Amino acid sequence: MHRSGPGSDHGSSAAGGGNRERATSQSSDRDMPMSNVSQSGQMNGSGSQNRKRQSVDGVEYPRRRATIACEVCRSRKSRCDGSRPKCRLCIELNADCVYREPGIKLDAGDKLILEHLSRIENMLQTALPNSPSGGNNPHHPISSGSPAMTNATGLSEPGQTLNLSGVGPHNNANPLPAGMGTWNNFSAMPKTHTTPALHLLQWPKISELVSRTYNPQILLQLELARPPLQLNTSLTLDLSNTAAYVQAFFERVNVWYACVNPYNWTSYYRTALSQGFRSGAESCIVLLVLALGCASTRGSISRIPQDEDPPGMSYFSAAWGLLPSLMTRTTMLSAQCMILTAAYLFYIVRPLEAWTLLSSTSTKLQLLLMTSPPAMLPTAGRELSERVYWNALLFESDLLAEMDLPHSGIAPFEETVGLPCGFEEEDEEVVPGGRDELWYFLAEIALRRLLNRVSNLIYSKGTSTALTTLAPIVAELDYQLTQWYENLPSPVQFPPARVLLQNPVQTVLRLRYFACRTIIYRPYILAVLENERLGMDGTVRENCRKCLEACIRQLEHITEHHAGHMPYLWQGALSMVSQSLLVMGATMSPSLASLLPPPEQMDVIFQDVIEEVERYSHLAPSLRLGAEILREAEERRLVYLRAQGLRQ
């Protein structure tokens, strides 16, 4: 069933209800087995007796109830969409929209999510004084509890003026403490920056470990020259395990992307079934859910035999055949299809194809957000648009962090798009395993914004590299990272101790935390590689220790990265390359080497990382290059250390 506009694009339950009888009558005539659909068209599962969302680490929270109606809708006995400041009906009637109670009744679990994670976001926004969301005063000072308020650095090197590109003309009205320069809301990736993993190949010591000339465009060139993705869209679909794959999706995949509503999934499925999985956005979404769910049951794709198709490929191929017609539609459902397609492309390590789709998605979203702002949409539509938007922005930021790609222009809309707060309950059965978890998604949004700030304030073109200039900025960013960690809800807050975690969400967040901490303190490693004498300064040495410790925490148990094999395999592999090169360079510096574990332990860590990245090398030419660089770098590192008399 086709929808005519973005506002109606989110009402899939109505579409499903309209096709309920049709789906039931046609299901028995199809040659595709549908063991997971009962005669009434309902998904077999736990049924209505399981009316609560499942608990997470002992925290149980009930499902969201409907919005409270405004006074006008109450008097007319009309269904109110709960939009603020005015619902749709009041806008049409030009009436005053008055609510008896505040908005949506949040249950205990939702309140816990929003209380903790909104605090994270607020802290990150208000810590930078010129953030548009940092209150009414555009020059709100940095928090007095922030270590950036002090200039005590312990450094003897002279400071320089910080030159931050993109600073507005009014930012000097309220100067910050000496050495701080000026700040802005740097929550989008800068267009020119030195964050990428292979940028380290230009650094002293590290440049001696590779024979090839540094080329900043090499990853992009390799992916551009890659043979196109060949898909057979005429494959026969095996629908005998759909119930298991759908459950796997909601238990193992949707936690990362949070973009499929488990409470109206049955409606999507019925609509797709009535269309024979051959047309429409619902069919495409269902096929992509099956593809990702199937993929999640097989572990890391790096462990799949090379002569075997990636898990879920038959479903993905069928969905791929539906994309051309959907790409011409400017609807939120078509954008949702593109997000799920990009998720599978990241799983099979096709970053450039994912970027191509995301560019189209960004254009759709910008048009939709301009013509139908989320605040004007019904609650369900607003929730979906927010999730699709943040997924697109997170994907783009990850790609821009490593490759010099054009910016889509979607980032400025983050000031008008709110954070998701939970899908509402609908009157249908809940798919087994279906729960709306936002723990990770909201935490990742906050961390990604902080990572982008780091790239802007430390690594963007024109920023000063003087340590006295960087010191208060580094201290402030580390303070924000600490606040992010301390305010994580307990179900996803990882322990700081060196222990292996069973929870994949905690594992991924811990790896992301240490990756952020690494790039915050990375300039100090460069400073010592350029000037060994700086390694004797107490403050510099301590900051180098923090950086190297964060690197080691990402490398010492390298198989931990498997926890993020669905969303982060490509990004994680490049992070392994970056952290390894950084530590390899540190082993060649006497002052930095003393901060590392014993040489024999480092040899084992490097060998494990090299073998792990080599297992990824067949998945993408960019990862093959990373594996080759690491192998050569380790061989040359050992030769260098022997020549210096540092190793036998």
Solvent accessible surface area in square Angstrom, and as a share of the most:
residue,aa,sasa,rsa
1,M,116,0.52
2,H,120,0.53
3,R,38,0.14
4,S,119,0.77
5,G,17,0.16
6,P,34,0.21
7,G,25,0.24
8,S,59,0.38
9,D,2,0.01
10,H,13,0.06
11,G,35,0.33
12,S,1,0.00
13,S,40,0.26
14,A,77,0.60
15,A,4,0.03
16,G,0,0.00
17,G,32,0.30
18,G,63,0.61
19,N,15,0.08
20,R,96,0.35
21,E,145,0.65
22,R,118,0.43
23,A,1,0.00
24,T,49,0.28
25,S,70,0.45
26,Q,51,0.23
27,S,26,0.17
28,S,97,0.63
29,D,120,0.62
30,R,60,0.22
31,D,132,0.68
32,M,25,0.11
33,P,75,0.47
34,M,24,0.11
35,S,79,0.51
36,N,3,0.02
37,V,19,0.11
38,S,38,0.25
39,Q,170,0.76
40,S,66,0.43
41,G,4,0.03
42,Q,46,0.20
43,M,12,0.05
44,N,77,0.40
45,G,48,0.46
46,S,37,0.24
47,G,21,0.20
48,S,60,0.38
49,Q,145,0.64
50,N,57,0.29
51,R,80,0.29
52,K,110,0.46
53,R,6,0.02
54,Q,67,0.30
55,S,56,0.36
56,V,21,0.12
57,D,97,0.50
58,G,70,0.67
59,V,40,0.23
60,E,99,0.45
61,Y,0,0.00
62,P,46,0.29
63,R,5,0.02
64,R,1,0.00
65,R,138,0.50
66,A,66,0.51
67,T,24,0.14
68,I,18,0.09
69,A,26,0.20
70,C,0,0.00
71,E,63,0.28
72,V,30,0.17
73,C,1,0.01
74,R,91,0.33
75,S,90,0.58
76,R,136,0.50
77,K,190,0.80
78,S,43,0.28
79,R,221,0.81
80,C,12,0.07
81,D,27,0.14
82,G,6,0.06
83,S,1,0.01
84,R,95,0.35
85,P,112,0.70
86,K,61,0.26
87,C,1,0.00
88,R,102,0.37
89,L,35,0.18
90,C,0,0.00
91,I,68,0.35
92,E,122,0.55
93,L,79,0.39
94,N,130,0.67
95,A,26,0.20
96,D,116,0.60
97,C,22,0.13
98,V,83,0.48
99,Y,30,0.12
100,R,159,0.58
101,E,75,0.34
102,P,120,0.75
103,G,17,0.17
104,I,33,0.17
105,K,122,0.52
106,L,48,0.24
107,D,23,0.12
108,A,75,0.58
109,G,1,0.01
110,D,2,0.01
111,K,114,0.48
112,L,51,0.25
113,I,3,0.01
114,L,42,0.21
115,E,96,0.43
116,H,43,0.19
117,L,5,0.02
118,S,40,0.26
119,R,112,0.41
120,I,1,0.00
121,E,10,0.04
122,N,81,0.41
123,M,50,0.23
124,L,1,0.01
125,Q,27,0.12
126,T,51,0.30
127,A,7,0.05
128,L,0,0.00
129,P,4,0.03
130,N,20,0.10
131,S,2,0.01
132,P,92,0.58
133,S,45,0.29
134,G,5,0.05
135,G,53,0.51
136,N,161,0.83
137,N,75,0.39
138,P,77,0.48
139,H,36,0.16
140,H,72,0.32
141,P,73,0.46
142,I,6,0.03
143,S,49,0.32
144,S,105,0.68
145,G,52,0.50
146,S,4,0.03
147,P,56,0.35
148,A,0,0.00
149,M,83,0.37
150,T,73,0.43
151,N,68,0.35
152,A,91,0.71
153,T,23,0.13
154,G,61,0.59
155,L,26,0.13
156,S,106,0.68
157,E,62,0.28
158,P,110,0.69
159,G,50,0.48
160,Q,117,0.52
161,T,122,0.71
162,L,13,0.06
163,N,91,0.47
164,L,10,0.05
165,S,62,0.40
166,G,70,0.67
167,V,42,0.24
168,G,26,0.25
169,P,124,0.78
170,H,139,0.62
171,N,15,0.08
172,N,111,0.57
173,A,78,0.60
174,N,57,0.29
175,P,105,0.66
176,L,30,0.15
177,P,41,0.26
178,A,79,0.61
179,G,33,0.31
180,M,0,0.00
181,G,25,0.24
182,T,24,0.14
183,W,1,0.00
184,N,34,0.17
185,N,29,0.15
186,F,20,0.08
187,S,4,0.03
188,A,36,0.28
189,M,10,0.04
190,P,15,0.09
191,K,155,0.66
192,T,77,0.45
193,H,32,0.14
194,T,49,0.28
195,T,16,0.09
196,P,29,0.18
197,A,2,0.01
198,L,8,0.04
199,H,36,0.16
200,L,0,0.00
201,L,10,0.05
202,Q,91,0.40
203,W,13,0.04
204,P,48,0.30
205,K,48,0.20
206,I,0,0.00
207,S,48,0.31
208,E,90,0.40
209,L,1,0.00
210,V,11,0.06
211,S,76,0.49
212,R,102,0.37
213,T,125,0.73
214,Y,55,0.21
215,N,50,0.25
216,P,92,0.58
217,Q,58,0.26
218,I,45,0.23
219,L,11,0.05
220,L,26,0.13
221,Q,86,0.38
222,L,51,0.26
223,E,8,0.03
224,L,117,0.58
225,A,85,0.66
226,R,37,0.14
227,P,97,0.61
228,P,95,0.60
229,L,39,0.20
230,Q,148,0.66
231,L,38,0.19
232,N,80,0.41
233,T,70,0.41
234,S,95,0.61
235,L,73,0.37
236,T,129,0.75
237,L,25,0.12
238,D,78,0.41
239,L,0,0.00
240,S,52,0.33
241,N,71,0.36
242,T,0,0.00
243,A,42,0.32
244,A,59,0.46
245,Y,38,0.14
246,V,0,0.00
247,Q,67,0.30
248,A,6,0.05
249,F,0,0.00
250,F,5,0.02
251,E,60,0.27
252,R,119,0.43
253,V,0,0.00
254,N,5,0.03
255,V,15,0.09
256,W,14,0.05
257,Y,8,0.03
258,A,1,0.00
259,C,0,0.00
260,V,2,0.01
261,N,13,0.07
262,P,0,0.00
263,Y,1,0.00
264,N,8,0.04
265,W,1,0.00
266,T,1,0.01
267,S,3,0.02
268,Y,9,0.03
269,Y,2,0.01
270,R,2,0.01
271,T,0,0.00
272,A,0,0.00
273,L,1,0.00
274,S,3,0.02
275,Q,28,0.12
276,G,3,0.03
277,F,9,0.04
278,R,155,0.57
279,S,52,0.34
280,G,2,0.02
281,A,5,0.04
282,E,2,0.01
283,S,0,0.00
284,C,0,0.00
285,I,0,0.00
286,V,0,0.00
287,L,0,0.00
288,L,1,0.00
289,V,0,0.00
290,L,0,0.00
291,A,0,0.00
292,L,0,0.00
293,G,0,0.00
294,C,17,0.10
295,A,0,0.00
296,S,9,0.06
297,T,58,0.34
298,R,108,0.39
299,G,33,0.32
300,S,7,0.05
301,I,8,0.04
302,S,9,0.06
303,R,100,0.37
304,I,14,0.07
305,P,71,0.45
306,Q,139,0.62
307,D,139,0.72
308,E,70,0.32
309,D,99,0.51
310,P,33,0.21
311,P,8,0.05
312,G,7,0.06
313,M,22,0.10
314,S,35,0.23
315,Y,10,0.04
316,F,0,0.00
317,S,1,0.01
318,A,19,0.15
319,A,0,0.00
320,W,75,0.26
321,G,40,0.38
322,L,20,0.10
323,L,6,0.03
324,P,88,0.55
325,S,60,0.39
326,L,0,0.00
327,M,76,0.34
328,T,117,0.68
329,R,62,0.23
330,T,51,0.30
331,T,15,0.09
332,M,3,0.01
333,L,4,0.02
334,S,0,0.00
335,A,0,0.00
336,Q,1,0.01
337,C,0,0.00
338,M,0,0.00
339,I,0,0.00
340,L,0,0.00
341,T,0,0.00
342,A,0,0.00
343,A,1,0.01
344,Y,0,0.00
345,L,0,0.00
346,F,4,0.02
347,Y,0,0.00
348,I,14,0.07
349,V,0,0.00
350,R,29,0.11
351,P,0,0.00
352,L,17,0.09
353,E,41,0.18
354,A,0,0.00
355,W,49,0.17
356,T,79,0.46
357,L,10,0.05
358,L,8,0.04
359,S,34,0.22
360,S,30,0.19
361,T,0,0.00
362,S,3,0.02
363,T,91,0.53
364,K,12,0.05
365,L,0,0.00
366,Q,36,0.16
367,L,83,0.41
368,L,5,0.02
369,L,9,0.05
370,M,122,0.54
371,T,92,0.53
372,S,24,0.15
373,P,53,0.34
374,P,5,0.03
375,A,50,0.39
376,M,85,0.38
377,L,5,0.03
378,P,39,0.24
379,T,10,0.06
380,A,39,0.31
381,G,0,0.00
382,R,47,0.17
383,E,6,0.03
384,L,10,0.05
385,S,0,0.00
386,E,11,0.05
387,R,0,0.00
388,V,0,0.00
389,Y,0,0.00
390,W,6,0.02
391,N,4,0.02
392,A,3,0.02
393,L,11,0.05
394,L,21,0.10
395,F,12,0.05
396,E,14,0.06
397,S,3,0.02
398,D,10,0.05
399,L,0,0.00
400,L,7,0.04
401,A,13,0.10
402,E,30,0.14
403,M,7,0.03
404,D,87,0.45
405,L,10,0.05
406,P,91,0.57
407,H,55,0.25
408,S,32,0.20
409,G,35,0.34
410,I,1,0.01
411,A,17,0.13
412,P,98,0.61
413,F,39,0.16
414,E,15,0.07
415,E,75,0.34
416,T,97,0.57
417,V,8,0.04
418,G,35,0.34
419,L,55,0.27
420,P,0,0.00
421,C,35,0.21
422,G,2,0.02
423,F,5,0.02
424,E,26,0.12
425,E,32,0.14
426,E,34,0.15
427,D,143,0.74
428,E,20,0.09
429,E,45,0.20
430,V,16,0.09
431,V,3,0.02
432,P,30,0.19
433,G,5,0.05
434,G,6,0.05
435,R,44,0.16
436,D,1,0.00
437,E,23,0.10
438,L,1,0.01
439,W,3,0.01
440,Y,3,0.01
441,F,1,0.00
442,L,7,0.04
443,A,0,0.00
444,E,3,0.01
445,I,1,0.00
446,A,2,0.01
447,L,0,0.00
448,R,16,0.06
449,R,9,0.03
450,L,0,0.00
451,L,14,0.07
452,N,3,0.02
453,R,0,0.00
454,V,0,0.00
455,S,1,0.01
456,N,17,0.09
457,L,0,0.00
458,I,8,0.04
459,Y,15,0.06
460,S,9,0.06
461,K,146,0.62
462,G,39,0.38
463,T,18,0.10
464,S,11,0.07
465,T,101,0.59
466,A,14,0.11
467,L,11,0.05
468,T,29,0.17
469,T,2,0.01
470,L,3,0.01
471,A,12,0.09
472,P,3,0.02
473,I,0,0.00
474,V,3,0.02
475,A,29,0.22
476,E,0,0.00
477,L,0,0.00
478,D,22,0.12
479,Y,52,0.20
480,Q,3,0.01
481,L,1,0.00
482,T,45,0.26
483,Q,35,0.15
484,W,1,0.00
485,Y,37,0.14
486,E,101,0.45
487,N,9,0.05
488,L,5,0.03
489,P,0,0.00
490,S,81,0.52
491,P,2,0.01
492,V,4,0.03
493,Q,55,0.24
494,F,4,0.02
495,P,48,0.30
496,P,93,0.58
497,A,54,0.42
498,R,124,0.45
499,V,70,0.40
500,L,111,0.55
501,L,31,0.16
502,Q,172,0.76
503,N,37,0.19
504,P,65,0.41
505,V,14,0.08
506,Q,24,0.10
507,T,5,0.03
508,V,4,0.03
509,L,0,0.00
510,R,12,0.04
511,L,18,0.09
512,R,33,0.12
513,Y,28,0.11
514,F,16,0.07
515,A,23,0.18
516,C,0,0.00
517,R,34,0.12
518,T,1,0.00
519,I,18,0.09
520,I,0,0.00
521,Y,6,0.02
522,R,4,0.01
523,P,14,0.09
524,Y,0,0.00
525,I,0,0.00
526,L,40,0.20
527,A,10,0.08
528,V,0,0.00
529,L,13,0.06
530,E,113,0.51
531,N,40,0.20
532,E,66,0.30
533,R,177,0.64
534,L,24,0.12
535,G,2,0.02
536,M,159,0.71
537,D,30,0.16
538,G,55,0.53
539,T,44,0.26
540,V,0,0.00
541,R,82,0.30
542,E,68,0.30
543,N,16,0.08
544,C,0,0.00
545,R,87,0.32
546,K,43,0.18
547,C,0,0.00
548,L,2,0.01
549,E,57,0.26
550,A,1,0.00
551,C,0,0.00
552,I,4,0.02
553,R,25,0.09
554,Q,4,0.02
555,L,2,0.01
556,E,37,0.17
557,H,77,0.35
558,I,14,0.07
559,T,78,0.46
560,E,20,0.09
561,H,25,0.11
562,H,47,0.21
563,A,26,0.20
564,G,4,0.04
565,H,24,0.11
566,M,5,0.02
567,P,7,0.04
568,Y,25,0.09
569,L,11,0.05
570,W,0,0.00
571,Q,19,0.08
572,G,12,0.12
573,A,0,0.00
574,L,1,0.00
575,S,25,0.16
576,M,2,0.01
577,V,1,0.01
578,S,8,0.05
579,Q,8,0.04
580,S,0,0.00
581,L,0,0.00
582,L,0,0.00
583,V,0,0.00
584,M,0,0.00
585,G,0,0.00
586,A,0,0.00
587,T,14,0.08
588,M,4,0.02
589,S,0,0.00
590,P,91,0.58
591,S,13,0.09
592,L,2,0.01
593,A,36,0.28
594,S,72,0.47
595,L,40,0.20
596,L,21,0.10
597,P,34,0.21
598,P,80,0.50
599,P,67,0.42
600,E,115,0.52
601,Q,82,0.36
602,M,3,0.01
603,D,35,0.18
604,V,93,0.53
605,I,10,0.05
606,F,1,0.00
607,Q,64,0.28
608,D,61,0.31
609,V,0,0.00
610,I,0,0.00
611,E,69,0.31
612,E,0,0.00
613,V,0,0.00
614,E,64,0.28
615,R,102,0.37
616,Y,5,0.02
617,S,25,0.16
618,H,59,0.26
619,L,18,0.09
620,A,1,0.01
621,P,21,0.13
622,S,0,0.00
623,L,1,0.01
624,R,106,0.39
625,L,10,0.05
626,G,2,0.02
627,A,5,0.04
628,E,78,0.35
629,I,0,0.00
630,L,0,0.00
631,R,81,0.29
632,E,35,0.16
633,A,0,0.00
634,E,14,0.06
635,E,99,0.44
636,R,95,0.35
637,R,2,0.01
638,L,39,0.20
639,V,95,0.55
640,Y,43,0.16
641,L,7,0.03
642,R,122,0.44
643,A,82,0.63
644,Q,104,0.46
645,G,64,0.62
646,L,94,0.47
647,R,56,0.21
648,Q,200,0.89
